[in-house]
Amino acid sequence: MFPERAFSAEAEAPRHASRPRVLLVDDEEMIRLSIEQTLDLAGIDVASFASAEAALPAVRRDYPGIVVTDVRLPARDGLELLADIRRCDPELPVVLITGHGDVAMAVSAMREGAYDFIEKPFVSDAFVEVVKRALEKRALVLENRRLRTALDRGDAIERHLVGQSAAMRRLRDDIAQLASTSADVLVLGETGAGKEQVARALHEGGVRRDKPFVAVNCGAIPESMFESEMFGHEAGAFTGAGKRRIGKIEHASGGTLFLDEVESMPLAMQVKLLRVLQDRRIERLGSNTPVPVDLRVIAATKEDLGALADAGRFRKDLFFRLDVVKLALPPLRERREDIPLLFELFLVQAAVKYQRPVVEVPPSLRRALMLADWPGNVRELKNAAERHMLGFLAPDFTGGAAAAPSLNELLDRVERLVIEDALKASGNRVSAAALALNIPRKTLHDRMKRLGLTTTD
């Protein structure tokens, strides 16, 4: 006889803290043992119970896993357990195990909120696939809740920089260290990657949070107006200047000046900005009186400012002055594990914006989102979420026949992503990448050749 696993705070903790978990309810001991072994081989921990009454105390609102329960149980059955769980946490996925005669009942239960059902006898691989999908959904729900809690308590860095990839965690850690300082920062990132969000996180996470955050798009201001916009002017300084105007730099005093697309700033203005950065004072147009300014400057660019400086298209002295601390924001394609969470968050925001219920993200769409290149980065992903909310997402993102890739194509894409990530992490050295991937160097070379990947190593 196999004893039922006792539940306690210690017992609930998995043997491997990072492994997902399942709360299993089935009154047949041999079936419990079989399912435990199946899930353990899949890297999933299990807390098992013989009855709904025994399992229910283990269920709580933020249970970090899912529930798998047989429909036929002594005393309280699986459907009653489902109702109890939904009262505790309606977003906790429940997978039902049914006999042949229970399928109609299970379908009805899904209308009442069950996640899915699987019919006995079932194939282990199919069962594990259902469980993994449910665990993925649960992970997204819990992460959304964590982020909402962070928003409620005013965690500026978490609010502006969402994602659990290693790159985003490192970026948040760097920003947390820099936020309380007044060091000028240069933010590097592709279009739409979220450079302004980095700047806002630095501002709102530091001591200047209650002071102005002034964002200037250097590429959007006509050159003839740039000096007046940035430095302000006195009344009568030029035709049409009827009264004194405070410029962007002076308005940002005490807070943060964010210079987006700084590579677009006219060269003549770069000289004046350099003086402001050095002296922390400005002179309005039409005035000889210096005005002190206390501000932090955050500049953002999608270009290589050093290369532009070498080419004479950006002042070297200004580049060196801006380049006090450099933060690189990874493009979305380099942190694909963040895509499902970001998409879910953007769907919630779109639901509020358009006053509509949140729509589901089917597995085919999630897969397509993860495989897309996203040249427009987070901004493009947000637009896709809004289109999905409104029902206008293009067929190539809905899993339709127009863009359904074959299994081999999908595997090739995934293999390419894994190899590219390994090469990047190893400094483009094939030997080191092969070691990290735990495959022979020749095997990696052969796969790279098949996928059209090249390297100098």
SULDAHU-V206307 format. One record per residue. N is the residue number from 1. RES is the residue in one small letter. SS is DSSP state (2 for helix, 1 for strand, 0 for the rest). PHI is phi in degrees with one decimal (999 if undefined). NEAR is the number of other C-alpha atoms within 10 Angstrom. Layout:
# SULDAHU-V206307
n=<N & N>
res=<RES & RES>
ss=<SS & SS>
phi=<PHI & PHI>
near=<NEAR & NEAR>
This chain:
# SULDAHU-V206307
n=<1 & 2 & 3 & 4 & 5 & 6 & 7 & 8 & 9 & 10 & 11 & 12 & 13 & 14 & 15 & 16 & 17 & 18 & 19 & 20 & 21 & 22 & 23 & 24 & 25 & 26 & 27 & 28 & 29 & 30 & 31 & 32 & 33 & 34 & 35 & 36 & 37 & 38 & 39 & 40 & 41 & 42 & 43 & 44 & 45 & 46 & 47 & 48 & 49 & 50 & 51 & 52 & 53 & 54 & 55 & 56 & 57 & 58 & 59 & 60 & 61 & 62 & 63 & 64 & 65 & 66 & 67 & 68 & 69 & 70 & 71 & 72 & 73 & 74 & 75 & 76 & 77 & 78 & 79 & 80 & 81 & 82 & 83 & 84 & 85 & 86 & 87 & 88 & 89 & 90 & 91 & 92 & 93 & 94 & 95 & 96 & 97 & 98 & 99 & 100 & 101 & 102 & 103 & 104 & 105 & 106 & 107 & 108 & 109 & 110 & 111 & 112 & 113 & 114 & 115 & 116 & 117 & 118 & 119 & 120 & 121 & 122 & 123 & 124 & 125 & 126 & 127 & 128 & 129 & 130 & 131 & 132 & 133 & 134 & 135 & 136 & 137 & 138 & 139 & 140 & 141 & 142 & 143 & 144 & 145 & 146 & 147 & 148 & 149 & 150 & 151 & 152 & 153 & 154 & 155 & 156 & 157 & 158 & 159 & 160 & 161 & 162 & 163 & 164 & 165 & 166 & 167 & 168 & 169 & 170 & 171 & 172 & 173 & 174 & 175 & 176 & 177 & 178 & 179 & 180 & 181 & 182 & 183 & 184 & 185 & 186 & 187 & 188 & 189 & 190 & 191 & 192 & 193 & 194 & 195 & 196 & 197 & 198 & 199 & 200 & 201 & 202 & 203 & 204 & 205 & 206 & 207 & 208 & 209 & 210 & 211 & 212 & 213 & 214 & 215 & 216 & 217 & 218 & 219 & 220 & 221 & 222 & 223 & 224 & 225 & 226 & 227 & 228 & 229 & 230 & 231 & 232 & 233 & 234 & 235 & 236 & 237 & 238 & 239 & 240 & 241 & 242 & 243 & 244 & 245 & 246 & 247 & 248 & 249 & 250 & 251 & 252 & 253 & 254 & 255 & 256 & 257 & 258 & 259 & 260 & 261 & 262 & 263 & 264 & 265 & 266 & 267 & 268 & 269 & 270 & 271 & 272 & 273 & 274 & 275 & 276 & 277 & 278 & 279 & 280 & 281 & 282 & 283 & 284 & 285 & 286 & 287 & 288 & 289 & 290 & 291 & 292 & 293 & 294 & 295 & 296 & 297 & 298 & 299 & 300 & 301 & 302 & 303 & 304 & 305 & 306 & 307 & 308 & 309 & 310 & 311 & 312 & 313 & 314 & 315 & 316 & 317 & 318 & 319 & 320 & 321 & 322 & 323 & 324 & 325 & 326 & 327 & 328 & 329 & 330 & 331 & 332 & 333 & 334 & 335 & 336 & 337 & 338 & 339 & 340 & 341 & 342 & 343 & 344 & 345 & 346 & 347 & 348 & 349 & 350 & 351 & 352 & 353 & 354 & 355 & 356 & 357 & 358 & 359 & 360 & 361 & 362 & 363 & 364 & 365 & 366 & 367 & 368 & 369 & 370 & 371 & 372 & 373 & 374 & 375 & 376 & 377 & 378 & 379 & 380 & 381 & 382 & 383 & 384 & 385 & 386 & 387 & 388 & 389 & 390 & 391 & 392 & 393 & 394 & 395 & 396 & 397 & 398 & 399 & 400 & 401 & 402 & 403 & 404 & 405 & 406 & 407 & 408 & 409 & 410 & 411 & 412 & 413 & 414 & 415 & 416 & 417 & 418 & 419 & 420 & 421 & 422 & 423 & 424 & 425 & 426 & 427 & 428 & 429 & 430 & 431 & 432 & 433 & 434 & 435 & 436 & 437 & 438 & 439 & 440 & 441 & 442 & 443 & 444 & 445 & 446 & 447 & 448 & 449 & 450 & 451 & 452 & 453 & 454 & 455 & 456 & 457>
res=<m & f & p & e & r & a & f & s & a & e & a & e & a & p & r & h & a & s & r & p & r & v & l & l & v & d & d & e & e & m & i & r & l & s & i & e & q & t & l & d & l & a & g & i & d & v & a & s & f & a & s & a & e & a & a & l & p & a & v & r & r & d & y & p & g & i & v & v & t & d & v & r & l & p & a & r & d & g & l & e & l & l & a & d & i & r & r & c & d & p & e & l & p & v & v & l & i & t & g & h & g & d & v & a & m & a & v & s & a & m & r & e & g & a & y & d & f & i & e & k & p & f & v & s & d & a & f & v & e & v & v & k & r & a & l & e & k & r & a & l & v & l & e & n & r & r & l & r & t & a & l & d & r & g & d & a & i & e & r & h & l & v & g & q & s & a & a & m & r & r & l & r & d & d & i & a & q & l & a & s & t & s & a & d & v & l & v & l & g & e & t & g & a & g & k & e & q & v & a & r & a & l & h & e & g & g & v & r & r & d & k & p & f & v & a & v & n & c & g & a & i & p & e & s & m & f & e & s & e & m & f & g & h & e & a & g & a & f & t & g & a & g & k & r & r & i & g & k & i & e & h & a & s & g & g & t & l & f & l & d & e & v & e & s & m & p & l & a & m & q & v & k & l & l & r & v & l & q & d & r & r & i & e & r & l & g & s & n & t & p & v & p & v & d & l & r & v & i & a & a & t & k & e & d & l & g & a & l & a & d & a & g & r & f & r & k & d & l & f & f & r & l & d & v & v & k & l & a & l & p & p & l & r & e & r & r & e & d & i & p & l & l & f & e & l & f & l & v & q & a & a & v & k & y & q & r & p & v & v & e & v & p & p & s & l & r & r & a & l & m & l & a & d & w & p & g & n & v & r & e & l & k & n & a & a & e & r & h & m & l & g & f & l & a & p & d & f & t & g & g & a & a & a & a & p & s & l & n & e & l & l & d & r & v & e & r & l & v & i & e & d & a & l & k & a & s & g & n & r & v & s & a & a & a & l & a & l & n & i & p & r & k & t & l & h & d & r & m & k & r & l & g & l & t & t & t & d>
ss=<0 & 0 & 0 & 0 & 0 & 0 & 0 & 0 & 2 & 2 & 2 & 2 & 0 & 0 & 0 & 0 & 0 & 0 & 0 & 0 & 1 & 1 & 1 & 1 & 1 & 0 & 0 & 0 & 2 & 2 & 2 & 2 & 2 & 2 & 2 & 2 & 2 & 2 & 2 & 2 & 2 & 0 & 0 & 0 & 1 & 1 & 1 & 1 & 1 & 0 & 0 & 2 & 2 & 2 & 2 & 2 & 0 & 0 & 0 & 0 & 0 & 0 & 0 & 0 & 1 & 1 & 1 & 1 & 1 & 1 & 0 & 0 & 0 & 0 & 0 & 0 & 0 & 2 & 2 & 2 & 2 & 2 & 2 & 2 & 2 & 2 & 2 & 2 & 0 & 0 & 0 & 0 & 0 & 1 & 1 & 1 & 1 & 1 & 0 & 2 & 2 & 2 & 2 & 2 & 2 & 2 & 2 & 2 & 2 & 2 & 2 & 0 & 0 & 0 & 0 & 1 & 1 & 1 & 1 & 0 & 0 & 0 & 0 & 2 & 2 & 2 & 2 & 2 & 2 & 2 & 2 & 2 & 2 & 2 & 2 & 2 & 2 & 2 & 2 & 2 & 2 & 2 & 2 & 2 & 2 & 2 & 2 & 2 & 2 & 2 & 2 & 2 & 0 & 0 & 0 & 2 & 2 & 2 & 2 & 2 & 0 & 0 & 0 & 0 & 0 & 2 & 2 & 2 & 2 & 2 & 2 & 2 & 2 & 2 & 2 & 2 & 2 & 2 & 2 & 0 & 0 & 0 & 0 & 0 & 1 & 1 & 1 & 1 & 0 & 0 & 0 & 0 & 0 & 0 & 2 & 2 & 2 & 2 & 2 & 2 & 2 & 2 & 2 & 2 & 0 & 0 & 0 & 0 & 0 & 0 & 0 & 0 & 1 & 1 & 1 & 1 & 1 & 0 & 0 & 0 & 0 & 0 & 2 & 2 & 2 & 2 & 2 & 2 & 2 & 2 & 2 & 0 & 1 & 0 & 0 & 0 & 0 & 0 & 0 & 0 & 0 & 0 & 0 & 0 & 1 & 0 & 0 & 2 & 2 & 2 & 2 & 0 & 0 & 0 & 0 & 1 & 1 & 1 & 1 & 1 & 0 & 2 & 2 & 2 & 0 & 0 & 2 & 2 & 2 & 2 & 2 & 2 & 2 & 2 & 2 & 2 & 2 & 2 & 2 & 0 & 1 & 1 & 0 & 0 & 1 & 0 & 0 & 0 & 0 & 0 & 1 & 1 & 0 & 0 & 0 & 1 & 1 & 1 & 1 & 1 & 1 & 0 & 0 & 0 & 2 & 2 & 2 & 2 & 2 & 2 & 0 & 0 & 0 & 0 & 0 & 2 & 2 & 2 & 2 & 2 & 2 & 2 & 0 & 0 & 1 & 1 & 1 & 1 & 0 & 0 & 0 & 2 & 2 & 2 & 0 & 2 & 2 & 2 & 2 & 2 & 2 & 2 & 2 & 2 & 2 & 2 & 2 & 2 & 2 & 2 & 2 & 2 & 2 & 2 & 0 & 0 & 0 & 0 & 0 & 0 & 0 & 0 & 2 & 2 & 2 & 2 & 2 & 2 & 2 & 2 & 2 & 0 & 0 & 0 & 0 & 0 & 2 & 2 & 2 & 2 & 2 & 2 & 2 & 2 & 2 & 2 & 2 & 2 & 2 & 2 & 0 & 0 & 0 & 0 & 2 & 2 & 2 & 0 & 0 & 0 & 2 & 2 & 2 & 0 & 0 & 0 & 2 & 2 & 2 & 2 & 2 & 2 & 2 & 2 & 2 & 2 & 2 & 2 & 2 & 2 & 2 & 2 & 2 & 2 & 2 & 0 & 0 & 0 & 0 & 2 & 2 & 2 & 2 & 2 & 2 & 2 & 2 & 0 & 0 & 0 & 2 & 2 & 2 & 2 & 2 & 2 & 2 & 2 & 2 & 2 & 2 & 0 & 0 & 0 & 0 & 0 & 0>
phi=<999 & -104.0 & -67.0 & -67.1 & -70.5 & -71.4 & -107.5 & -154.6 & -60.1 & -74.0 & -66.5 & -68.8 & -65.0 & -70.8 & -62.1 & -122.0 & -56.9 & -86.3 & -78.8 & -67.1 & -139.0 & -131.3 & -98.3 & -105.1 & -127.6 & -158.2 & -83.3 & -97.4 & -62.2 & -66.6 & -67.5 & -59.2 & -63.0 & -61.4 & -67.5 & -57.3 & -65.7 & -60.8 & -71.3 & -62.9 & -64.5 & -87.5 & 80.2 & -120.9 & -83.8 & -132.2 & -113.4 & -111.7 & -141.2 & -95.2 & -150.9 & -64.5 & -62.5 & -73.5 & -79.2 & -56.9 & -60.8 & -80.2 & -86.8 & -140.8 & -58.5 & -107.4 & -56.9 & -83.5 & -174.0 & -131.9 & -116.4 & -118.5 & -137.9 & -70.6 & -73.0 & -87.8 & -133.2 & -68.6 & 59.0 & -75.0 & -89.5 & -64.0 & -72.1 & -67.5 & -62.2 & -57.1 & -61.8 & -63.5 & -65.7 & -66.0 & -69.8 & -77.5 & -154.7 & -65.6 & -101.1 & -87.3 & -65.8 & -121.9 & -102.7 & -97.8 & -102.1 & -124.0 & -85.0 & -57.8 & -79.3 & -101.5 & -61.9 & -60.6 & -63.1 & -67.1 & -60.8 & -63.4 & -64.9 & -64.1 & -66.2 & -88.9 & 121.1 & -64.1 & -75.2 & -167.6 & -139.6 & -135.9 & -94.2 & -75.0 & -76.1 & -114.7 & -79.9 & -56.2 & -61.3 & -65.2 & -63.4 & -62.2 & -62.5 & -61.8 & -62.8 & -64.1 & -63.1 & -65.4 & -66.0 & -62.2 & -63.1 & -62.4 & -60.9 & -65.6 & -60.8 & -66.6 & -67.6 & -61.1 & -64.4 & -61.7 & -68.9 & -63.9 & -63.4 & -61.9 & -64.2 & -63.2 & -92.9 & 78.1 & -78.0 & -63.1 & -66.8 & -63.2 & -65.5 & -90.7 & -125.8 & -92.5 & 145.5 & -114.4 & -68.0 & -58.9 & -63.6 & -72.8 & -63.9 & -63.9 & -62.7 & -63.2 & -62.7 & -62.2 & -65.7 & -60.2 & -72.1 & -86.1 & -58.5 & -81.9 & -99.6 & -110.7 & -63.3 & -68.7 & -133.0 & -109.0 & -104.0 & -108.4 & 178.6 & -71.1 & -57.0 & 80.6 & -76.5 & 110.2 & -63.9 & -66.0 & -65.3 & -61.9 & -62.3 & -67.5 & -64.5 & -61.5 & -70.3 & -76.7 & -89.3 & -118.6 & -74.5 & -92.1 & -57.5 & -89.2 & -103.6 & -65.5 & -113.0 & -111.2 & -99.6 & -125.5 & -90.0 & -64.9 & -86.8 & -104.9 & -100.5 & -57.7 & -58.0 & -67.2 & -105.4 & -62.3 & -64.6 & -65.1 & -63.5 & -82.6 & -105.9 & 77.0 & -153.5 & -90.9 & -59.4 & 82.6 & -64.4 & -157.7 & -59.6 & 96.3 & -85.0 & -78.2 & -149.9 & -62.4 & -130.5 & -81.8 & -81.6 & -60.1 & -64.7 & -65.2 & -63.6 & -81.3 & -56.1 & 94.4 & -122.2 & -128.3 & -105.8 & -105.5 & -104.3 & -83.9 & 51.0 & -62.0 & -65.5 & -88.4 & -66.7 & -56.5 & -57.5 & -61.8 & -78.0 & -62.9 & -62.8 & -67.3 & -65.2 & -58.0 & -64.5 & -62.7 & -64.3 & -78.6 & -99.6 & 54.2 & -154.7 & -131.4 & -125.3 & -67.9 & -58.4 & 85.2 & -132.5 & -108.1 & -94.5 & -70.6 & -116.9 & -68.3 & -130.6 & -114.0 & -150.2 & -104.0 & -107.7 & -117.6 & -108.2 & -128.8 & -150.8 & -100.5 & -105.0 & -86.2 & -62.9 & -62.0 & -67.1 & -63.9 & -65.1 & -63.4 & -86.4 & 79.4 & -100.4 & -151.0 & -67.6 & -64.4 & -65.4 & -70.1 & -58.5 & -65.8 & -74.0 & -76.1 & -83.6 & -76.1 & -129.1 & -113.6 & -120.2 & -102.1 & -97.1 & -68.8 & -68.0 & -61.7 & -68.3 & -97.2 & -141.4 & -61.7 & -64.9 & -85.8 & -62.6 & -58.8 & -64.4 & -60.3 & -63.3 & -62.2 & -64.3 & -66.4 & -65.0 & -62.1 & -61.8 & -66.8 & -62.3 & -67.7 & -61.2 & -100.6 & 54.7 & -129.9 & -69.3 & -67.6 & -93.2 & -73.7 & -112.4 & -66.3 & -54.6 & -63.7 & -71.8 & -60.4 & -63.1 & -64.9 & -61.8 & -68.8 & -90.9 & -68.8 & -84.5 & 52.0 & -61.6 & -89.5 & 58.0 & -62.2 & -62.2 & -68.1 & -63.4 & -63.7 & -62.7 & -64.1 & -63.6 & -65.9 & -64.4 & -63.4 & -61.1 & -88.3 & 82.8 & -120.6 & -70.3 & -59.4 & -56.4 & -70.0 & -111.0 & -108.5 & 78.7 & -71.7 & -64.3 & -65.8 & -139.5 & -78.4 & -77.0 & -74.3 & -60.8 & -62.5 & -64.6 & -62.8 & -63.6 & -62.8 & -63.6 & -64.2 & -61.7 & -61.5 & -61.8 & -63.6 & -66.6 & -61.0 & -63.9 & -65.2 & -64.9 & -63.5 & -65.5 & -98.5 & 69.2 & 66.3 & -100.6 & -63.5 & -60.2 & -66.6 & -65.0 & -61.7 & -63.9 & -65.2 & -87.1 & 61.0 & -134.7 & -63.2 & -59.8 & -64.8 & -60.8 & -64.2 & -58.8 & -63.2 & -68.8 & -63.9 & -63.0 & -64.6 & -89.3 & 77.1 & -95.1 & -127.9 & -153.7 & -81.0 & -75.5>
near=<5 & 8 & 10 & 16 & 13 & 12 & 16 & 11 & 7 & 7 & 11 & 17 & 14 & 15 & 10 & 10 & 9 & 10 & 14 & 21 & 25 & 23 & 22 & 24 & 27 & 26 & 19 & 13 & 16 & 12 & 11 & 20 & 16 & 12 & 20 & 19 & 15 & 16 & 22 & 14 & 11 & 15 & 14 & 22 & 24 & 25 & 22 & 27 & 25 & 21 & 24 & 25 & 15 & 14 & 21 & 16 & 10 & 15 & 18 & 12 & 14 & 14 & 17 & 17 & 25 & 27 & 28 & 25 & 29 & 26 & 26 & 18 & 19 & 13 & 10 & 13 & 17 & 27 & 22 & 14 & 23 & 27 & 16 & 15 & 21 & 18 & 11 & 15 & 15 & 15 & 19 & 28 & 24 & 28 & 26 & 28 & 24 & 22 & 15 & 10 & 9 & 16 & 18 & 10 & 12 & 24 & 14 & 13 & 20 & 16 & 9 & 13 & 16 & 24 & 22 & 19 & 22 & 20 & 17 & 13 & 10 & 11 & 10 & 12 & 12 & 11 & 18 & 17 & 12 & 15 & 25 & 19 & 15 & 21 & 22 & 14 & 21 & 21 & 17 & 16 & 18 & 18 & 17 & 18 & 13 & 13 & 18 & 16 & 14 & 15 & 15 & 11 & 9 & 13 & 16 & 21 & 26 & 19 & 17 & 19 & 18 & 20 & 21 & 15 & 15 & 12 & 15 & 17 & 15 & 12 & 18 & 21 & 13 & 13 & 20 & 17 & 12 & 18 & 22 & 16 & 14 & 18 & 15 & 20 & 22 & 25 & 23 & 21 & 19 & 19 & 18 & 19 & 22 & 22 & 27 & 19 & 16 & 22 & 29 & 25 & 23 & 30 & 30 & 22 & 21 & 21 & 15 & 20 & 19 & 11 & 16 & 16 & 22 & 18 & 19 & 19 & 14 & 21 & 15 & 12 & 16 & 12 & 17 & 9 & 9 & 18 & 21 & 20 & 18 & 23 & 21 & 23 & 23 & 18 & 15 & 13 & 17 & 12 & 7 & 8 & 14 & 12 & 11 & 15 & 16 & 17 & 20 & 19 & 27 & 23 & 20 & 22 & 20 & 18 & 26 & 28 & 25 & 28 & 24 & 23 & 19 & 23 & 24 & 19 & 21 & 19 & 15 & 12 & 13 & 19 & 13 & 16 & 20 & 18 & 13 & 17 & 18 & 10 & 11 & 18 & 17 & 24 & 19 & 22 & 21 & 15 & 14 & 9 & 11 & 11 & 12 & 14 & 19 & 15 & 24 & 24 & 22 & 28 & 26 & 28 & 19 & 17 & 16 & 11 & 23 & 16 & 12 & 15 & 17 & 11 & 11 & 11 & 15 & 21 & 21 & 17 & 13 & 19 & 19 & 13 & 16 & 22 & 18 & 11 & 13 & 15 & 17 & 15 & 17 & 17 & 20 & 25 & 18 & 15 & 17 & 19 & 15 & 18 & 24 & 20 & 20 & 19 & 22 & 20 & 20 & 20 & 25 & 19 & 17 & 22 & 18 & 12 & 10 & 11 & 9 & 12 & 12 & 14 & 15 & 11 & 18 & 10 & 12 & 13 & 19 & 16 & 16 & 18 & 20 & 18 & 16 & 15 & 14 & 18 & 16 & 16 & 20 & 21 & 15 & 16 & 21 & 21 & 17 & 20 & 25 & 22 & 15 & 21 & 23 & 14 & 10 & 12 & 15 & 13 & 13 & 15 & 19 & 22 & 18 & 13 & 9 & 11 & 12 & 16 & 14 & 9 & 9 & 9 & 11 & 15 & 12 & 15 & 14 & 14 & 15 & 18 & 16 & 12 & 21 & 17 & 15 & 20 & 20 & 13 & 13 & 16 & 11 & 17 & 15 & 23 & 18 & 16 & 23 & 20 & 14 & 14 & 15 & 10 & 12 & 12 & 15 & 12 & 11 & 19 & 17 & 12 & 15 & 18 & 11 & 11 & 14 & 9 & 13 & 11 & 10 & 6 & 8>
